[in-house]
Amino acid sequence: MTGETPRRTPGQTVGPFFHYALPYVRGHELAPPTALGSIRLHGTVYDGQGAPIPDALLEIRQADASGQVPVVEGALRRDGMVFTGWGRAATDPGGRYAFTTVEPGQTRPGAASFFSLVVFARGLLDRLFTRIYLPEVDLHTDPVLSAVPEDRQGTLLAVRDPDGSLSFDVHLQGEQETVFLTFPGHGAR
């Protein structure tokens, strides 16, 4: 034994078994669609060849419009009134996902407003973490975004659609690969 950690086998990857088990009713609604200030955050998840992934699962966590991160017990339940700050959505056969939420506020001075995004998809050895920044952010003031090479920062920016919704595509590999982040305790294994 060399003391090295054994590599994961394909049976230890994160998907696609989760696709039918983890979504739940209205899990994609962090805010009711008819609520004042609600927006649609949507996009497509692509693999390394540019093909849509029909069985990915995405989770977002975010601050509310005032920049406060909600702490709501029972966040899996949606009552149509309480903003939970957390949601889960599966991609459809075309690889598309959508959340109904509010635009997050700034959580601290100098930090840009963002959604935290976790991606689960077949073939991944672990979940992937990234951020979705609002298109109007100052790229130079946010400590995380400013640490990303300038030519890669665009992979973390949402696009504002004419109807006010936000579009953000996730590219798991390739030339347009989304920048993925590592956090303490969730490093690559």
C-alpha positions as a printed NumPy array, in Angstrom:
array([[  0.   ,   0.   ,   0.   ],
       [  1.464,   3.33 ,  -1.054],
       [ -0.624,   5.508,   1.239],
       [ -2.388,   7.124,  -1.718],
       [ -6.14 ,   7.532,  -1.657],
       [ -7.733,   5.151,  -4.179],
       [ -9.376,   6.77 ,  -7.207],
       [-13.154,   6.719,  -7.46 ],
       [-14.751,   4.169,  -9.723],
       [-17.604,   5.   , -12.129],
       [-20.042,   3.583,  -9.574],
       [-19.026,   6.392,  -7.241],
       [-19.878,   9.293,  -9.542],
       [-22.744,  11.677,  -8.789],
       [-25.198,  10.757, -11.476],
       [-27.525,  10.286, -13.225],
       [-29.338,   8.327, -10.49 ],
       [-30.335,  11.504,  -8.643],
       [-32.478,  12.855, -11.471],
       [-35.663,  11.066, -10.521],
       [-35.169,  11.096,  -6.748],
       [-34.17 ,  14.587,  -5.678],
       [-36.425,  17.133,  -7.407],
       [-39.526,  18.056,  -5.426],
       [-42.694,  20.048,  -5.993],
       [-41.94 ,  23.749,  -6.579],
       [-38.288,  23.228,  -5.643],
       [-37.313,  25.701,  -8.353],
       [-39.456,  28.467,  -6.803],
       [-37.408,  30.385,  -4.245],
       [-40.001,  33.122,  -4.595],
       [-43.539,  32.826,  -5.93 ],
       [-43.667,  33.648,  -9.665],
       [-46.268,  36.368,  -9.053],
       [-44.425,  38.035,  -6.146],
       [-43.324,  41.632,  -6.516],
       [-39.701,  41.661,  -7.682],
       [-39.584,  38.009,  -8.707],
       [-37.379,  37.151, -11.673],
       [-36.612,  34.103, -13.752],
       [-33.055,  32.711, -13.69 ],
       [-32.648,  30.212, -16.508],
       [-30.126,  28.578, -18.8  ],
       [-28.806,  25.373, -20.302],
       [-26.207,  22.902, -19.014],
       [-23.759,  21.673, -21.677],
       [-21.197,  18.864, -21.725],
       [-17.674,  19.134, -23.142],
       [-18.86 ,  18.565, -26.713],
       [-21.488,  21.305, -26.458],
       [-24.431,  18.907, -26.164],
       [-27.19 ,  19.772, -23.667],
       [-27.301,  17.551, -20.571],
       [-30.888,  16.312, -20.068],
       [-30.421,  14.919, -16.566],
       [-28.378,  17.444, -14.58 ],
       [-29.52 ,  18.781, -11.229],
       [-28.779,  22.313, -10.033],
       [-29.096,  23.926,  -6.623],
       [-28.888,  27.621,  -5.854],
       [-28.446,  29.445,  -2.581],
       [-28.631,  33.194,  -2.343],
       [-29.245,  36.278,  -0.277],
       [-32.556,  38.088,  -0.424],
       [-32.93 ,  41.466,  -2.146],
       [-31.569,  43.274,   0.928],
       [-28.431,  41.105,   1.089],
       [-29.516,  38.917,   4.008],
       [-29.004,  35.16 ,   3.679],
       [-32.241,  33.556,   4.903],
       [-32.166,  30.831,   7.511],
       [-35.49 ,  29.073,   7.096],
       [-36.273,  25.777,   8.77 ],
       [-37.889,  23.301,   6.45 ],
       [-36.604,  25.018,   3.292],
       [-37.864,  22.059,   1.243],
       [-41.434,  23.213,   1.845],
       [-42.766,  26.039,  -0.287],
       [-45.699,  27.948,   1.142],
       [-45.867,  30.583,  -1.585],
       [-44.969,  33.422,   0.791],
       [-41.617,  32.82 ,   2.519],
       [-38.405,  33.39 ,   0.564],
       [-36.131,  30.472,   1.487],
       [-32.941,  31.42 ,  -0.358],
       [-32.457,  27.839,  -1.576],
       [-33.825,  25.9  ,  -4.516],
       [-33.296,  22.845,  -6.679],
       [-34.126,  22.302, -10.349],
       [-33.591,  19.448, -12.783],
       [-32.8  ,  20.049, -16.434],
       [-35.375,  19.102, -19.044],
       [-34.664,  16.926, -22.133],
       [-33.079,  19.974, -23.813],
       [-30.712,  20.572, -20.881],
       [-32.645,  23.669, -19.766],
       [-33.307,  24.718, -16.173],
       [-35.191,  27.609, -14.579],
       [-35.648,  29.118, -11.128],
       [-38.107,  31.776,  -9.969],
       [-36.388,  33.953,  -7.389],
       [-35.415,  37.533,  -6.536],
       [-32.22 ,  39.336,  -7.423],
       [-29.807,  38.89 ,  -4.527],
       [-28.564,  41.951,  -2.698],
       [-24.983,  42.706,  -1.773],
       [-24.022,  40.582,   1.267],
       [-21.13 ,  42.824,   2.356],
       [-19.48 ,  46.051,   1.203],
       [-17.264,  45.545,  -1.832],
       [-18.787,  42.166,  -2.684],
       [-20.857,  41.827,  -5.827],
       [-24.332,  40.295,  -5.713],
       [-24.381,  36.641,  -6.77 ],
       [-26.171,  33.308,  -6.738],
       [-24.224,  30.281,  -5.461],
       [-24.728,  27.382,  -7.861],
       [-24.028,  23.684,  -7.337],
       [-24.088,  21.347, -10.347],
       [-24.668,  17.586, -10.197],
       [-24.359,  15.668, -13.468],
       [-23.507,  12.216, -14.768],
       [-19.823,  11.56 , -15.172],
       [-18.768,  14.014, -12.474],
       [-16.759,  12.593,  -9.607],
       [-18.128,  15.249,  -7.275],
       [-20.515,  18.181,  -7.374],
       [-19.253,  21.417,  -8.903],
       [-19.491,  24.836,  -7.251],
       [-19.67 ,  28.15 ,  -9.063],
       [-21.255,  31.568,  -8.798],
       [-23.609,  33.485, -11.028],
       [-22.955,  37.22 , -10.85 ],
       [-25.469,  39.823, -11.967],
       [-24.455,  41.443, -15.272],
       [-24.201,  44.933, -13.784],
       [-21.531,  44.103, -11.169],
       [-18.205,  45.874, -10.799],
       [-15.8  ,  43.081, -11.682],
       [-12.896,  44.671,  -9.832],
       [-14.409,  45.092,  -6.36 ],
       [-15.541,  41.538,  -5.624],
       [-12.754,  39.509,  -3.971],
       [-13.724,  36.199,  -5.608],
       [-14.472,  37.54 ,  -9.076],
       [-11.344,  39.706,  -9.166],
       [ -9.233,  36.594,  -8.408],
       [-10.489,  34.942, -11.607],
       [ -8.407,  35.683, -14.734],
       [-10.017,  38.517, -16.665],
       [-10.549,  36.429, -19.809],
       [-12.534,  33.847, -17.744],
       [-14.72 ,  36.232, -15.694],
       [-17.427,  36.253, -18.355],
       [-18.166,  32.591, -17.608],
       [-19.519,  33.732, -14.226],
       [-21.751,  36.559, -15.48 ],
       [-25.46 ,  36.208, -16.193],
       [-26.963,  37.948, -19.213],
       [-30.006,  40.174, -18.753],
       [-32.743,  39.246, -21.232],
       [-35.058,  41.921, -22.711],
       [-37.863,  40.747, -20.388],
       [-35.652,  41.304, -17.301],
       [-34.936,  37.638, -16.656],
       [-31.374,  36.388, -16.19 ],
       [-29.773,  33.792, -18.453],
       [-26.772,  31.709, -17.381],
       [-25.46 ,  28.703, -19.28 ],
       [-23.199,  26.159, -17.579],
       [-20.431,  24.559, -19.651],
       [-18.86 ,  21.584, -17.876],
       [-15.833,  21.472, -20.198],
       [-14.48 ,  22.955, -23.402],
       [-13.514,  26.411, -24.605],
       [-16.432,  28.072, -22.808],
       [-16.004,  26.034, -19.607],
       [-17.581,  27.731, -16.617],
       [-15.138,  28.644, -13.855],
       [-15.726,  26.254, -10.96 ],
       [-14.666,  27.069,  -7.408],
       [-13.173,  25.065,  -4.568],
       [-14.14 ,  25.877,  -0.991],
       [-12.506,  24.653,   2.236],
       [-13.926,  21.261,   3.115],
       [-15.202,  20.701,  -0.421],
       [-11.923,  20.358,  -2.285],
       [-11.19 ,  18.009,  -5.12 ],
       [-10.674,  14.442,  -4.002]])
